Amino acid sequence: MKLYSMKQAVNPQRVRIFLAEKGLDIETEEIDIPSGQNREESFLSVNPRGLLPALVLDDGTVLHESVAICRYIEGVHPEPCLLGATPKEQAIIDMRQREMEFDGLQSIAWIFRNTAPHFAARSHPGAVPDMAQLPDLAARGQILAALWFERLNESLESQEFVAGDSYSIADITAFCAVLFARWVKMPIPDHHSHTQRWFAAMKERPSAKA
Ligand SMILES: N[C@@H](CCC(=O)N[C@@H](CS)C(=O)NCC(=O)O)C(=O)O
């Protein structure tokens, strides 16, 4: 197996943390997004969407989409279980994972991609036509990311982890989203004590450095 990744990019980080939690260390090739290496033919021949991460299996099958990659890894390396064991656990983890992804990660990405000077012409990720930044979309991202932070803190008041009483992929997505939010100057609000407690615990896990 070979992973195409970029150290600073948020979606590859989700997969690297997932792999680290499983105790897996696989061959990785760095692709540089800012310089546009992900839009060059050498990488488009791996993933025509030009998006990271991508995982190439030993039989040549290419998996992209972070959650699909994690689902494959969970299938072949079931322990520790990060996607839930019972149908109810799986549904709750999936629900929370998607909430972290759509309400958190995507809102923050809207802010980042529509404000970062380096991406002035590349406001949408991947192999797509150049598109100008939309200040209104960044503003929408600010509102939705702030709401996501509020809801995350509320949910962590009554439970240790994002999807309940055990660590899961939902924690990984939320952790990466919180780190990504720093890029757009949205740290965890000081008074969000439940998120602060949870984040401190996430940072202690060895996988946090993956
Ligand atoms: N839904 C995809 C999102 C992948 C994605 O947007 N990856 C970013 C890196 S975090 C990327 O490849 N960006 C390329 C670009 O900005 O051109 C997933 O979960 O894997």
The ligand as a Gaussian input file, in Angstrom:
#p B3LYP/6-31G(d) Opt

LIG

0 1
 N      -13.559000      14.968000       0.640000
 C      -12.146000      14.791000       0.395000
 C      -11.465000      16.146000       0.471000
 C      -10.043000      16.079000      -0.022000
 C       -9.394000      17.455000      -0.073000
 O      -10.055000      18.497000      -0.247000
 N       -8.079000      17.451000       0.087000
 C       -7.323000      18.686000      -0.006000
 C       -6.198000      18.665000       1.018000
 S       -6.805000      18.851000       2.636000
 C       -6.685000      18.769000      -1.373000
 O       -6.321000      17.748000      -1.925000
 N       -6.536000      19.969000      -1.931000
 C       -5.952000      20.139000      -3.227000
 C       -5.972000      21.560000      -3.681000
 O       -6.151000      22.431000      -2.851000
 O       -5.797000      21.788000      -4.866000
 C      -11.562000      13.809000       1.421000
 O      -12.160000      13.660000       2.482000
 O      -10.544000      13.170000       1.170000

